[in-house]
Amino acid sequence: MNKRLALLTYHRLELLENIEAQRMDMAVIFRHLQTPLAVADVGVKAVHLIYRHPALVAGVITAFVTWRRKGIVGLAKNGWRLLYLYPSAIFLGLKYLTSRTNEKG
């Protein structure tokens, strides 16, 4: 019986050494992949954000495009148009929110 336990213990130690060697190999392999995987992780988080908050993303993109094309002075000159459209945007957002909540419930 002791001979069998000694053999099992020796086999266990060999397996643990193999496991440690494989962990070291995997660490070397994944060290090179760490940056691309981090970029992919950020991309997945961005897709989740866009999926969860499409109205927010659309508003940010619209504001950025408006600011880039006309600048601050252009926005000040034509601000009344934006204020005129503001109630329509609120109504559209509320309509979208109610349709989304009705789908879930």
HELIX and SHEET records of a PDB file:
HELIX    1   1 ASN A    2  ARG A   52  1                                  51    
HELIX    2   2 PRO A   54  LYS A   77  1                                  24    
HELIX    3   3 GLY A   79  LYS A  104  1                                  26    
END                                                                             
